[in-house]
Amino acid sequence: MSSDNRITASFLVPPELSDRRLDQAAADLMPEHSRSRLQNWIKSGALTVNGEKRRPRDKVMLDDRLELDAEPEAQVSWQAEEITLDIVYEDEHLLVINKPAGLVVHPAAGHADGTLVNALLNYAPEVENLPRAGIVHRLDKDTSGVMVAARSLVAHTSLVDQLQTRTMGREYDAVVVGTLTGGATVDAPISRHPRERKKMAVVPSGKSAVTHYRLVERFAAHTHIRCKLESGRTHQIRVHMAHVKHPLVGDPMYGGRLRLPKGTTEELRQALAAFNRQALHARQLTLEHPETGETMSWEVPVPEDMVELMTALRKHVHDLENHDF
């Protein structure tokens, strides 16, 4: 439920969050809101448990009902910046953007400005009243492709709900190391890496994460795949493909050192060495329009650097077949 001038939400505590602190459970259930904002709502009584005011440290139990009814406020203190956006679609509720590789989504340590949020605040100033300036899901800095931002509270509530109920469809193109023989599903829980805090990892106690992939094109020692997500964990495709020993080409965090297949030409070696981001592109986004309920879908083409990479891989196959080197 939502209205134009309230932020509302309602959740039942699931088994995996039972016996957790209220502020921790709330952060898990509502990741689009900052921890400090959730704590303020708990302290003010805007976020209740079974209709009662609680403290942030109080534990919640299975099937407790968390209800939020809060006044919107200026949610961000970031600065508007004139940064060109590749806008695929827009109306009063939605902004669909084709994000280039290299653009950070959220201001953070080391990236206080020059981000997608700074650009949104300039292009659509009304997003300053929305949690995280209307951003409901994110793409890694070096992942390109289509993503949506909310321009209204109605849209924000709807998009968050669609992400949580997994009704928002997202499809990605990726180029991985190794030749796959067919599509498959990776069902492996993901959490923060136990030792390296900037990384994620497959961890038995992690959050459920499911990635489906199918083959698009096989090269001599690489494969172009298309992935669909059932969940949206941080670095999910990158972690899952590395987990099954087929990391993404160019992935600086999960790919390991550059591996050159037997018979690699100098031309291909240079192409692989020059591709210094994960070969991952969000190609398609499908959702229900927050106001009309209409199913809408957008697709954006693979960017030039990935086209060039796949052209080099394709040429290598041709060279091997024709011993043309």
VENWOUR-V455489 format. One record per residue. N is the residue number from 1. SS is DSSP state (@ for helix, = for strand, . for the rest). PHI is phi as a letter, one per 40 degrees, with the letter a starting at -180 (NA if undefined). PSI is psi in degrees with one decimal (none if undefined). Layout:
N:SS:PHI:PSI ; N:SS:PHI:PSI
//
This chain:
1:.:NA:144.8 ; 2:.:a:162.4 ; 3:=:b:173.0 ; 4:.:c:-19.2 ; 5:.:b:19.8 ; 6:=:b:152.4 ; 7:=:b:113.9 ; 8:=:b:149.8 ; 9:=:a:156.2 ; 10:=:a:130.8 ; 11:=:b:149.1 ; 12:=:b:136.0 ; 13:.:c:120.8 ; 14:.:c:166.7 ; 15:@:d:-39.9 ; 16:@:c:-13.2 ; 17:@:b:0.2 ; 18:.:c:139.4 ; 19:.:g:15.9 ; 20:.:c:159.9 ; 21:=:d:147.5 ; 22:@:d:-45.8 ; 23:@:c:-33.5 ; 24:@:c:-44.4 ; 25:@:c:-42.5 ; 26:@:c:-40.0 ; 27:@:c:-35.3 ; 28:@:c:-40.0 ; 29:@:c:-26.8 ; 30:.:b:66.3 ; 31:.:c:-12.4 ; 32:.:c:-11.6 ; 33:.:b:145.2 ; 34:.:c:156.6 ; 35:@:c:-40.8 ; 36:@:c:-38.1 ; 37:@:c:-41.0 ; 38:@:c:-41.9 ; 39:@:c:-39.8 ; 40:@:c:-40.3 ; 41:@:c:-37.4 ; 42:@:c:-47.1 ; 43:@:c:-33.1 ; 44:@:c:-11.6 ; 45:.:g:4.6 ; 46:.:c:-27.0 ; 47:=:b:114.5 ; 48:=:b:164.3 ; 49:=:b:118.5 ; 50:.:f:36.5 ; 51:.:g:2.1 ; 52:=:b:148.2 ; 53:.:c:135.7 ; 54:.:b:173.0 ; 55:.:c:154.2 ; 56:.:d:-34.2 ; 57:.:c:-8.9 ; 58:.:c:143.6 ; 59:=:c:148.6 ; 60:.:b:155.5 ; 61:.:b:163.8 ; 62:.:d:131.1 ; 63:.:g:6.7 ; 64:.:d:143.8 ; 65:=:b:119.9 ; 66:=:c:126.6 ; 67:=:b:132.6 ; 68:=:b:130.8 ; 69:=:a:97.6 ; 70:=:b:153.5 ; 71:=:c:135.9 ; 72:.:c:153.4 ; 73:.:a:167.9 ; 74:.:d:115.0 ; 75:.:c:-17.4 ; 76:.:b:153.5 ; 77:.:b:14.0 ; 78:.:c:160.7 ; 79:.:c:143.2 ; 80:.:c:138.6 ; 81:.:b:142.9 ; 82:.:c:95.1 ; 83:.:b:129.8 ; 84:.:c:132.6 ; 85:.:b:140.7 ; 86:.:c:94.5 ; 87:=:c:122.8 ; 88:=:c:-36.2 ; 89:=:a:147.0 ; 90:=:a:148.4 ; 91:.:a:-165.1 ; 92:.:c:-16.0 ; 93:.:b:-31.6 ; 94:=:b:148.1 ; 95:=:b:116.0 ; 96:=:b:125.9 ; 97:=:b:143.0 ; 98:=:c:102.3 ; 99:=:c:128.4 ; 100:.:c:154.2 ; 101:.:c:141.6 ; 102:.:h:-14.2 ; 103:.:c:121.0 ; 104:.:c:140.0 ; 105:.:c:-49.0 ; 106:.:b:138.9 ; 107:.:d:137.8 ; 108:=:a:179.5 ; 109:.:d:126.9 ; 110:.:g:-15.2 ; 111:=:b:66.6 ; 112:.:c:-21.8 ; 113:.:a:-178.3 ; 114:.:g:22.2 ; 115:.:b:172.0 ; 116:@:c:-38.8 ; 117:@:c:-44.4 ; 118:@:d:-39.6 ; 119:@:c:-40.8 ; 120:@:c:-41.4 ; 121:@:c:-30.5 ; 122:@:c:-43.5 ; 123:@:c:-39.1 ; 124:.:b:79.3 ; 125:@:d:-23.4 ; 126:@:c:-18.4 ; 127:@:c:-11.9 ; 128:@:c:-19.9 ; 129:@:c:2.8 ; 130:.:b:150.6 ; 131:@:d:133.3 ; 132:@:f:34.4 ; 133:@:f:34.1 ; 134:@:g:-4.2 ; 135:=:c:123.2 ; 136:.:b:-19.1 ; 137:.:a:162.6 ; 138:.:b:160.1 ; 139:.:b:144.3 ; 140:.:d:155.6 ; 141:.:d:-46.8 ; 142:.:c:17.3 ; 143:.:b:132.1 ; 144:=:c:167.2 ; 145:=:h:-168.1 ; 146:=:c:134.9 ; 147:=:a:160.2 ; 148:=:b:146.1 ; 149:=:b:146.6 ; 150:=:c:145.6 ; 151:.:b:-6.2 ; 152:.:a:160.2 ; 153:@:c:-37.3 ; 154:@:d:-47.2 ; 155:@:c:-42.4 ; 156:@:d:-48.8 ; 157:@:c:-44.3 ; 158:@:c:-45.4 ; 159:@:c:-41.0 ; 160:@:c:-42.8 ; 161:@:c:-41.8 ; 162:@:c:-36.0 ; 163:@:c:-41.8 ; 164:@:c:-34.1 ; 165:.:c:2.4 ; 166:.:g:31.7 ; 167:.:c:-9.7 ; 168:.:c:124.6 ; 169:=:c:132.1 ; 170:=:b:131.7 ; 171:=:b:138.1 ; 172:=:b:146.5 ; 173:=:c:138.7 ; 174:=:a:151.0 ; 175:=:b:122.8 ; 176:=:b:159.5 ; 177:=:c:135.6 ; 178:.:g:159.0 ; 179:.:b:119.3 ; 180:.:c:147.8 ; 181:.:c:-14.6 ; 182:.:a:173.2 ; 183:.:c:166.1 ; 184:=:a:178.6 ; 185:=:b:132.9 ; 186:=:b:116.5 ; 187:=:b:93.4 ; 188:.:a:124.0 ; 189:.:c:144.8 ; 190:=:b:139.2 ; 191:=:a:-179.7 ; 192:=:c:140.2 ; 193:.:c:134.0 ; 194:.:c:-25.5 ; 195:.:b:-38.2 ; 196:.:b:102.0 ; 197:.:c:-18.3 ; 198:.:c:-11.2 ; 199:.:b:156.6 ; 200:=:b:166.3 ; 201:=:a:160.2 ; 202:=:c:117.2 ; 203:.:b:129.2 ; 204:.:d:-34.9 ; 205:.:c:8.2 ; 206:.:c:-177.1 ; 207:=:c:144.1 ; 208:.:d:134.8 ; 209:.:a:126.8 ; 210:=:b:125.4 ; 211:=:b:125.5 ; 212:=:b:137.1 ; 213:=:b:151.7 ; 214:=:b:157.7 ; 215:=:c:139.1 ; 216:=:b:-47.5 ; 217:=:a:136.5 ; 218:=:b:134.9 ; 219:.:b:-168.0 ; 220:.:c:-40.5 ; 221:.:a:20.4 ; 222:=:a:165.7 ; 223:=:a:135.5 ; 224:=:c:120.0 ; 225:=:b:163.1 ; 226:=:b:127.1 ; 227:=:b:141.3 ; 228:=:b:137.2 ; 229:=:b:137.8 ; 230:.:c:-15.7 ; 231:.:b:170.7 ; 232:.:b:59.5 ; 233:.:c:153.8 ; 234:.:d:130.3 ; 235:.:f:24.1 ; 236:@:d:-53.4 ; 237:@:c:-40.7 ; 238:@:c:-44.2 ; 239:@:c:-45.4 ; 240:@:c:-42.8 ; 241:@:c:-35.4 ; 242:@:c:-36.2 ; 243:@:c:-35.8 ; 244:.:c:18.6 ; 245:.:g:27.9 ; 246:.:b:67.2 ; 247:.:c:160.1 ; 248:=:c:139.3 ; 249:.:d:133.3 ; 250:.:g:-1.3 ; 251:.:c:112.4 ; 252:.:c:-21.1 ; 253:.:c:-38.1 ; 254:.:b:-2.5 ; 255:.:c:-16.1 ; 256:.:g:-168.6 ; 257:.:c:158.6 ; 258:.:c:124.4 ; 259:.:b:123.4 ; 260:.:b:123.5 ; 261:.:c:159.9 ; 262:.:d:137.8 ; 263:.:g:14.2 ; 264:.:c:127.6 ; 265:.:c:162.9 ; 266:@:c:-36.2 ; 267:@:c:-45.2 ; 268:@:c:-38.3 ; 269:@:d:-43.7 ; 270:@:c:-39.7 ; 271:@:c:-42.7 ; 272:@:c:-41.1 ; 273:@:c:-31.2 ; 274:@:c:-17.6 ; 275:.:c:94.4 ; 276:.:b:34.5 ; 277:.:b:163.7 ; 278:.:c:135.2 ; 279:.:c:77.2 ; 280:=:a:130.8 ; 281:=:a:125.2 ; 282:=:c:103.3 ; 283:=:c:-30.9 ; 284:=:a:142.0 ; 285:=:b:130.1 ; 286:=:b:133.2 ; 287:=:a:170.3 ; 288:=:c:131.5 ; 289:.:c:131.2 ; 290:.:d:-30.1 ; 291:.:c:-45.6 ; 292:.:c:-20.6 ; 293:.:g:-0.9 ; 294:.:c:138.6 ; 295:=:c:125.1 ; 296:=:b:146.7 ; 297:=:a:140.4 ; 298:=:b:143.4 ; 299:=:b:135.8 ; 300:.:b:141.2 ; 301:.:c:155.6 ; 302:.:c:134.6 ; 303:.:c:165.0 ; 304:@:d:-38.2 ; 305:@:c:-36.2 ; 306:@:c:-34.1 ; 307:@:c:-45.2 ; 308:@:c:-39.8 ; 309:@:c:-48.3 ; 310:@:c:-31.4 ; 311:@:c:-42.2 ; 312:@:c:-40.0 ; 313:@:c:-39.3 ; 314:@:c:-42.1 ; 315:@:c:-35.7 ; 316:@:c:-40.5 ; 317:@:d:-45.9 ; 318:@:c:-43.6 ; 319:@:c:-41.2 ; 320:@:c:-43.3 ; 321:@:c:-31.1 ; 322:@:b:3.0 ; 323:.:f:47.7 ; 324:.:c:39.5 ; 325:.:a:none
//
